[in-house]
């Protein structure tokens, strides 16, 4: 056990309520983050004492605004935040953890197998690389990946028509959303809002920027790019047969 892992505090009472039957798996995930996660440089050692409130619960409460039974792609999943906590509380979801770095996808795959998350798939790659190769999803999630306009450029094109991107953001969410409106409009976004989740569970509540698209997620340019990628993918599969 690393010195940082020894600083992992006991799970708060709220964690048992949020994770329910999967609480033991949530505890195990917290231990993995505090130990292997720190050793492999996936999270900083200073984050360990506040791992439950700032990371695990902060991400798990995102489930409040995710519809039932949908497909989700967690873009830039990193150490699995918010994708893994979301998967623990929502077995009804089909979740893809999308991450470009090998050392992170290796960790994610280990976590998925260890926790028995059969409804979770780990994919190594960048959002722009998998467009047209992965099925479009109902919901894209992200946390602390990039400024909203850039994040939307990666995540929105992965959505199905009328899907939504849910981005965990900080106190400047409203200001960031205001500055990104022009870029979002070009990406086919038709509705935006800032919502707060986890009232009474995390303090302060988690801030989520919700970005909803119309019938052409990513706009005309990305629709053409996605169609081209899909044709290439189908042709490649045909050659392998």
C-alpha positions in Angstrom: 0.0 0.0 0.0 1.3 3.5 -0.9 1.5 6.3 1.7 -1.2 8.1 -0.2 -3.5 5.0 0.0 -3.2 5.0 3.8 -4.8 8.5 3.7 -8.1 7.3 2.1 -10.8 8.1 4.6 -13.7 5.7 5.5 -16.6 6.0 3.1 -19.2 8.5 4.3 -22.7 7.4 5.1 -24.0 9.0 2.0 -21.9 6.6 -0.1 -23.8 3.6 1.2 -27.1 5.3 0.3 -25.9 6.3 -3.2 -24.2 3.1 -4.3 -26.6 0.7 -2.5 -25.8 -3.0 -3.3 -22.7 -1.9 -5.2 -21.2 -0.1 -2.2 -18.5 -2.8 -1.6 -17.4 -2.4 -5.2 -17.4 1.4 -4.8 -15.1 1.0 -1.8 -12.8 -1.3 -3.7 -12.7 1.2 -6.6 -11.7 4.0 -4.1 -8.9 1.8 -2.8 -7.7 1.1 -6.3 -7.6 4.8 -7.1 -5.8 5.6 -3.9 -3.2 2.9 -4.5 -2.6 1.9 -8.1 -4.2 5.1 -9.4 -1.7 7.2 -7.6 1.3 4.9 -8.4 0.4 5.1 -12.1 0.0 8.8 -12.1 -3.8 8.7 -12.8 -4.7 10.9 -9.8 -2.6 13.1 -7.6 -1.8 11.9 -4.1 -3.4 15.1 -2.6 -6.7 14.0 -4.0 -6.9 10.8 -1.9 -8.2 12.4 1.4 -11.1 14.0 -0.6 -11.6 11.1 -2.9 -15.1 10.3 -1.8 -16.7 13.7 -1.7 -14.8 15.3 -4.6 -14.6 12.4 -7.0 -16.7 9.3 -6.3 -19.9 10.8 -5.0 -19.4 13.9 -7.1 -19.6 11.7 -10.2 -22.1 9.1 -9.0 -24.8 11.8 -8.5 -24.6 12.5 -12.3 -27.0 9.5 -12.5 -29.8 11.9 -11.4 -29.9 13.4 -14.9 -29.1 10.3 -17.1 -32.3 8.7 -18.6 -33.0 5.0 -18.0 -31.6 2.3 -20.2 -29.6 4.5 -22.6 -26.1 4.1 -24.1 -23.4 6.3 -22.7 -19.9 7.3 -23.8 -17.6 8.7 -21.2 -15.1 10.8 -23.2 -11.6 11.2 -21.9 -12.5 8.8 -19.0 -9.0 8.9 -17.5 -9.1 6.9 -14.2 -12.8 6.2 -14.8 -14.5 9.4 -13.6 -17.4 9.8 -14.0 -17.9 6.6 -16.0 -17.1 4.0 -13.3 -19.2 5.6 -10.4 -22.0 6.0 -12.9 -21.8 2.3 -13.9 -21.9 1.2 -10.3 -25.1 3.0 -9.5 -26.8 2.4 -12.9 -26.6 -1.2 -14.2 -29.3 -0.3 -16.7 -26.9 1.7 -18.8 -24.6 0.5 -21.5 -21.4 2.5 -20.9 -18.3 2.9 -23.1 -15.2 4.4 -21.4 -13.2 6.2 -24.1 -9.6 7.0 -23.3 -6.6 7.5 -25.7 -3.7 6.6 -23.3 -2.7 3.0 -22.9 -1.8 3.2 -19.2 -5.2 4.5 -18.4 -7.1 2.0 -20.6 -5.1 -0.8 -19.0 -6.2 0.4 -15.5 -9.8 0.9 -16.6 -9.9 -2.7 -18.0 -8.6 -4.0 -14.8 -11.2 -2.1 -12.8 -14.0 -3.2 -15.0 -13.1 -6.9 -14.7 -12.4 -6.7 -11.0 -15.7 -5.1 -10.2 -17.7 -7.3 -12.6 -19.0 -4.4 -14.7 -20.4 -6.4 -17.5 -22.3 -3.4 -19.0 -19.1 -1.4 -19.4 -16.7 -1.5 -22.4 -13.2 0.1 -22.5 -12.1 1.6 -25.8 -8.7 3.1 -26.5 -8.8 6.1 -28.8 -9.7 9.7 -29.3 -13.2 10.9 -29.9 -12.4 12.1 -33.4 -10.8 8.7 -34.2 -13.8 6.6 -33.3 -16.5 8.7 -35.0 -18.3 6.4 -37.3 -16.6 3.3 -35.9 -18.6 3.2 -32.6 -22.4 3.2 -32.5 -23.8 6.7 -31.8 -24.9 7.0 -28.2 -27.8 8.7 -26.3 -25.5 10.4 -23.8 -21.9 11.6 -23.7 -20.4 12.3 -20.3 -17.2 14.1 -19.5 -15.4 15.6 -16.5 -12.5 18.1 -16.4 -11.4 17.1 -19.9 -11.3 20.5 -21.8 -13.0 23.9 -22.1 -16.7 23.4 -23.1 -16.4 24.5 -26.8 -13.5 22.1 -27.4 -15.1 19.3 -25.4 -18.3 19.7 -27.4 -16.3 19.4 -30.6 -15.2 16.0 -29.4 -18.3 14.7 -27.7 -21.3 16.0 -29.6 -20.5 14.2 -32.9 -20.7 10.9 -31.0 -24.3 11.5 -30.1 -27.4 10.1 -31.7 -29.9 12.6 -33.0 -31.6 14.3 -30.1 -29.0 13.0 -27.7 -27.3 15.0 -25.0 -23.9 15.7 -23.5 -23.5 16.0 -19.7 -20.3 17.7 -18.7 -19.4 18.0 -15.0 -18.0 21.6 -14.5 -17.1 24.0 -11.8 -18.3 27.3 -10.5 -17.7 29.0 -13.8 -20.1 26.8 -15.7 -22.5 29.5 -16.6 -19.8 31.8 -17.9 -18.2 29.0 -19.8 -21.5 28.1 -21.4 -22.1 31.7 -22.4 -18.7 31.9 -24.1 -19.3 28.6 -26.0 -22.8 29.3 -27.4 -21.6 30.2 -30.9 -19.5 27.1 -31.2 -22.3 24.9 -29.8 -24.8 26.2 -32.3 -22.5 25.3 -35.2 -22.4 21.7 -33.8 -26.1 21.3 -34.0 -26.9 22.1 -30.4 -30.5 23.2 -29.9 -30.8 23.5 -26.1 -28.4 24.2 -23.2 -28.7 24.5 -19.5 -26.8 24.3 -16.2 -28.2 21.9 -13.6 -27.2 21.0 -10.1 -27.3 17.4 -8.8 -26.5 15.7 -5.5 -28.3 18.1 -3.2 -27.9 16.8 0.3 -25.3 14.3 -0.8 -22.3 16.4 -1.9 -21.6 19.9 -0.7 -21.6 21.9 -2.9 -23.9 20.0 -5.3 -22.3 18.9 -8.6 -22.7 21.3 -11.5 -23.6 19.8 -14.8 -23.7 21.6 -18.2 -26.4 19.9 -20.3 -26.0 20.2 -24.1 -28.9 18.8 -26.2 -28.6 18.3 -30.0 -31.2 18.2 -32.7 -31.4 15.8 -35.7 -27.8 16.5 -36.8 -25.4 16.1 -33.9 -22.1 17.8 -34.8 -23.7 19.8 -37.7 -23.4 19.2 -41.4 -19.6 18.9 -41.5 -19.5 16.1 -38.9 -22.4 14.3 -40.4 -20.4 14.0 -43.7 -17.3 13.0 -41.7 -19.2 10.4 -39.7 -20.7 8.9 -42.8 -17.3 8.6 -44.5 -15.8 6.9 -41.5 -18.7 4.5 -41.4 -18.2 3.6 -45.1 -14.5 3.0 -44.5 -15.2 0.8 -41.5 -17.7 -1.3 -43.4 -15.3 -1.7 -46.3 -12.6 -2.8 -43.9 -14.8 -5.4 -42.3 -15.8 -6.6 -45.7 -12.1 -7.2 -46.7 -11.5 -9.2 -43.5 -14.2 -11.7 -44.3 
